[in-house]
Amino acid sequence: MNAGHILENIVYLELLRQGYDVYVGKIDTFEVDFVAQNQKGNHYFQVALSVRDEKMLERELRSLYSIKDNYPKYLLTMDDDPKQDFGGICKMNARDWLLENDD
């Protein structure tokens, strides 16, 4: 199992721990790693080990850009960059996300 899959599993398990129903999403030909649903609505997640390469960043953002609702959208990576906003998509470090969501 590679590190990217391990990171996806960590995010998946954390979403379950928080009480979300978690699904894989598909929009046209694009896949969203996780659609997390609760009584407040949806949260969308793309998870990647790194998006330092511009083409990788574009690929990971593409599926989230195709979602036309206003629920939160996240791109979680292990890059040590500060939190960034890409047209309403929050790109942040997965460790920071895990710590922010710790009860």
BELRASUL-V653858 format. One record per pair of residues at least 6 apart in sequence whose C-alpha atoms are under 7 Angstrom apart, sorted by the first residue. I is the first residue (numbers start at 1). J is the second residue. Records with the same first field share a line. If there is no record, write none. Layout:
I: J  J
This chain:
4: 48  49
8: 47
16: 22
20: 36  37  38
21: 36  37  38
22: 34  35  36  37
23: 34  35  36
24: 32  33  34  35
25: 31  32  33  34  35
26: 32
30: 63
31: 63
32: 45  46  63
33: 45  46  47
34: 44  45  46
35: 42  43  44  45
36: 42  43  44
37: 43
42: 71
43: 71  72  73
44: 72  73  74
45: 73  74  75
46: 60  74  75  76
47: 75  76  77
48: 76  77
49: 77  78
50: 77  78  79
51: 57
64: 73
73: 89  90
74: 89  90  91
75: 90  91  92
76: 91  92  93  94
77: 92  93  94
78: 93  94
79: 93
80: 93
81: 93
82: 92
83: 90  91  92
84: 90  91  92
85: 91
